[in-house]
């Protein structure tokens, strides 16, 4: 019987086996799939399918304003047969954009907390472009969310990818597109949107309570001065200004003090102080020097013949020389003046007491280019009295929002909050602030990120009627057409002297609120009454959920009148000062390490393409691992629970491995010029130490 | 079956399983437009998640053609390779219907602010100290409150307005 011939020879079989083994080995050796390799969530991404109206399926023509514009389909495509073209010919008001349709079929579905890489190929003849995102809120419907990045001019097809921030809670869909708001033509094609959510590493923490509460340390040294004013400088040091320090003996002796505190070494260096800068205003200029305005010309007389008097003097403190240089006088004396830097780098100062102890009603304007205070008739005037240290926060359109947070005063007219438009010298009231006459030494903050345009005002009291300070917070969304404060969550309660628990509606004035690099707000310090009864309580406010987490570690040092807390470039919070009514002053220094400092390794910023960032630019950094987000935080310039310039500016990322381009807004009102602390936050929620960046 | 054949068949099976796993677990790559479209419009529509239809309140949802009005602060920047974009500013908080308060006349009389603006009764102590103009609600014994809060040897600086120096020796709460 003949054996049938095998199908394959032994040699053939061996070759096949070798091939299969090689295939298997190659498969096993392949790297993991790239994180961004997800499904494209965009419907009709290449714009090839047309609807009955002749425009691509799932896309719509959008925008507003009296501008000459044309939407068209172009055969100049990146791929396929067509692209979308938008041309503006008479720009100046409004914008135009081709957007994804806001419907359940076309709008990409998203998951809260996730991040997405949005990409489009484009050509544009104008740089006046921006990637704009709307989100569908399950309670509010479609609302504007954010702007991500400017698209630079290019004549060749160029791909732009930007990673969204984490999708907010209650969001189930987003739509996006590229807005054009300058004369020119923008063509887009081949959109993609892929889930870029990164794995969260194991969050094991072995630091016990510190993992959730953080930890305070009282430094083994005291401040060399009464730290009533604190300014974080662009070199990471802290300028602590006392002037006479609320000490009439020092005033009489003309003993005025300032110190530079170096957090790295714990050293204090005395700075010659030319006048009594106690009760002055202060703000960083765009070059990082500090403009100090006004101060204390005199203390009140015992016979009641006059109250505090404001100085007209103004100085610039230069961190490079550690010295004050006098500039021209303000137009009026200013005791407790506000100081807000504008988008052009100029400074507006409002309120306070004049040289005659009366209310100062002038609008005082420091011209940055001319390095001088404008004369009374050179600045636009409303002749309105804004009270003392009125908290004036710069809005994204350049107007100032008076939050209602102030110092002293009782029964001021109006609703307690308003919007001030300097160019037109007009004021419009803003409703909704509760207990407007009990907002003395409350604190207002522009919540992270500044792009969201939300302000939280928390706590406050009234030093004249002296009720228990309350625990109300009010929240306002300045993106609304008719913004109004709405009730926020109550500040958690703490304990007072002797461990007595707060009860009822008891809250705090002299409260400090510090923006942290993880996007939360640390609330700490305060007291129940006029220069009395410190409250030991600290909490963490999360803007994403509008909730306080109670039970953070509390500063063991009382922090009432003349206390401040502020963020250090290393991500810790420093607290100084306490000046109770008995006339003593607590010069102890406390430093708080938030929980994120106990949760793992810190991300490292290993490279920075340039420290000088232009508006609308994309700036490259290198990091040592995956990054969740990046932001700029303006360094503190705080006194009396007032730091209206404190802000957290989100930097949408374009991610290419460990090289990340950070997209800065084109709008200087969102990030006024100056030096900022650049933080990145790792996927473990831990922030880096800051690098310093100069904006504008 | 020879051992060689068994080995070859096992490897082939493993390779097939691996290949199938790879093919099934690999999500479609994003469109790599420079190398030809990786996603057709039909495929993209098919990848849209089928979620519940969210309710869009008609009173809240903006008209489709009026999304987030935006204006530029100044004339748009001149086009160019390195053109700087003009600020992109939104028209939020327009406050329709709210009357704008125009500038007042320059005041001819000062805006009076009480010397006790800081809530301290300057009839007592040094300026560094602060005897409250009004004590907290519920305080019935002011001297006890002052002692509890660390006030010591406070002198009457002007008038004993609050009656804290009944023996008129110029020092409050010393009896």
Interface residues (C-beta under 8 A of the other chain):
Chain A: X10 X13 X14 X16 X17 X20 X21 X23 X24 X27 X28 X33 X36 X37 X38 X39 X40 X41 X42 X43 X44 X45 X46 X47 X48 X49 X57 X58 X60 X61 X62 X63 X64 X65 X78 X79 X80 X91 X92 X93 X94 X95 X97 X99 X101 X102 X104 X105 X106 X108 X109 X119 X121 X125 X126 X127 X128 X129 X130 X132 X134 X136 X138 X140 X141 X142 X143 X144 X147 X150 X152 X153 X159 X172 X173 X179 X181 X182 X183 X184 X189 X190 X192 X194 X246 X247 X248 X249 X299 X300 X301 X302 X303 X304 X305 X306 X307 X308 X343 X353 X354 X356 X357 X358 X359 X361 X380 X381 X382 X383 X384 X385 X388 X395 X396 X397 X398 X399 X408 X409 X419 X421 X424 X425 X426 X427 X428 X429 X453 X463 X464 X465 X466 X467 X468 X478 X479 X480 X481 X482 X483 X528 X529 X530 X531 X532 X533 X580 X581 X582 X583 X584 X614 X615 X616 X665 X666 X667 X668 X669
Chain B: X4 X5 X7 X8 X11 X12 X14 X15 X18 X19 X22 X26 X27 X28 X29 X30 X31 X33 X34 X36 X37 X38 X39 X40 X41 X42 X44 X45 X47 X48 X49 X51 X53 X54 X55 X56 X57 X60 X61 X62 X64 X65 X66 X67 X68 X69 X70 X71 X72 X73 X75 X76 X77 X79 X80 X81 X82 X83 X84 X85 X86 X87 X88 X89 X90 X91 X92 X93 X94 X95 X96 X97 X98 X99 X100 X101 X102 X103 X104 X105 X106 X107 X110 X111 X112 X113 X114 X115 X116 X117 X118 X119 X120 X122 X123 X125 X126 X127 X128 X129 X130 X131 X132 X133 X134 X135 X136 X137 X149 X150 X151 X152 X157 X158
